[in-house]
Amino acid sequence: MNPLPATVSHPELCAAIVGEFAFMKAMSRPEDSSFQPLQELSLDKVFNEADTFFIEFTTLEEIIDTQQSDLAVQLAAFLYAYIDVTDIIAIQQNIHNKLK
């Protein structure tokens, strides 16, 4: 997995998370085991949860220091809540790639 950059903006991180869930939702097919849970997933809920979860690591300038916050671990912890819904490893890898 690509390492995260030294800093990430809070809005950019939340947008990357929601974007990945939107992509997984749009690309799911009825024959996929995760199709129904993904279709029922609210992207607004994902955004609100990400916004709330990562705000504690965010400065007033809306920046997250990835090393200080151990962002890779925090991202994995956040995504773990969705393990029954989708492939969280793929989402994490894609987020790392987008933010690099």
C-alpha positions as CSV (number, residue, x, y, z in Angstrom):
1,M,0.0,0.0,0.0
2,N,1.3,3.4,-0.9
3,P,2.2,5.6,2.1
4,L,0.1,8.6,2.9
5,P,1.6,12.1,2.4
6,A,2.9,14.0,5.4
7,T,-0.3,16.0,5.6
8,V,-3.8,15.6,4.3
9,S,-6.7,18.1,4.4
10,H,-9.7,17.0,6.4
11,P,-12.1,17.8,3.5
12,E,-9.9,16.0,1.0
13,L,-9.8,12.9,3.2
14,C,-13.6,12.9,3.8
15,A,-14.2,13.4,0.1
16,A,-11.9,10.5,-0.8
17,I,-13.7,8.2,1.6
18,V,-17.2,9.1,0.3
19,G,-15.9,8.9,-3.3
20,E,-14.7,5.3,-2.8
21,F,-18.0,4.2,-1.2
22,A,-19.9,5.9,-4.0
23,F,-17.7,4.1,-6.6
24,M,-18.2,0.7,-4.8
25,K,-21.9,1.4,-4.6
26,A,-22.2,2.3,-8.3
27,M,-20.1,-0.6,-9.5
28,S,-21.9,-3.3,-7.5
29,R,-24.0,-5.7,-9.3
30,P,-27.1,-7.7,-8.1
31,E,-25.1,-11.0,-8.2
32,D,-22.5,-9.5,-5.8
33,S,-22.8,-10.6,-2.2
34,S,-22.4,-7.0,-1.0
35,F,-25.0,-5.6,-3.5
36,Q,-27.9,-5.1,-1.1
37,P,-25.9,-3.7,1.8
38,L,-24.2,-1.2,-0.5
39,Q,-27.4,-0.1,-2.1
40,E,-28.8,0.6,1.4
41,L,-25.7,2.5,2.5
42,S,-26.3,6.2,2.9
43,L,-23.4,8.2,1.5
44,D,-24.5,11.1,3.7
45,K,-24.1,8.9,6.7
46,V,-20.6,7.8,5.6
47,F,-19.6,11.5,5.2
48,N,-21.0,12.5,8.6
49,E,-19.3,9.6,10.3
50,A,-15.9,10.3,8.5
51,D,-16.2,14.0,9.3
52,T,-16.9,13.3,13.0
53,F,-14.2,10.5,13.3
54,F,-11.3,12.4,11.7
55,I,-12.1,15.9,13.2
56,E,-10.1,15.0,16.4
57,F,-6.9,14.7,14.3
58,T,-7.5,17.9,12.4
59,T,-6.0,21.3,13.1
60,L,-7.9,24.6,12.9
61,E,-6.5,24.9,9.4
62,E,-8.3,21.6,8.5
63,I,-4.9,19.7,8.1
64,I,-4.2,16.3,9.5
65,D,-0.6,15.4,10.2
66,T,-0.5,11.7,9.0
67,Q,2.4,10.6,11.3
68,Q,1.3,12.3,14.4
69,S,-2.3,11.0,14.1
70,D,-1.2,7.6,12.7
71,L,-3.7,8.2,10.0
72,A,-3.2,4.9,8.2
73,V,-4.2,3.1,11.3
74,Q,-7.0,5.5,12.0
75,L,-8.3,5.1,8.5
76,A,-8.3,1.3,8.8
77,A,-10.2,1.6,12.2
78,F,-12.8,3.8,10.6
79,L,-13.3,1.5,7.6
80,Y,-13.5,-1.5,9.8
81,A,-17.1,-0.5,10.7
82,Y,-18.0,-1.3,7.1
83,I,-16.3,-4.7,6.9
84,D,-19.7,-6.4,6.4
85,V,-20.7,-4.0,3.6
86,T,-17.7,-3.9,1.3
87,D,-14.1,-4.6,0.6
88,I,-12.5,-2.2,3.1
89,I,-8.9,-3.2,2.0
90,A,-9.6,-2.1,-1.6
91,I,-11.1,1.2,-0.3
92,Q,-8.1,1.8,1.9
93,Q,-5.7,1.2,-0.9
94,N,-7.6,3.5,-3.3
95,I,-7.7,6.2,-0.7
96,H,-3.9,5.9,-0.1
97,N,-3.4,6.1,-3.9
98,K,-5.7,9.2,-4.3
99,L,-4.0,11.1,-1.4
100,K,-0.4,10.4,-2.4
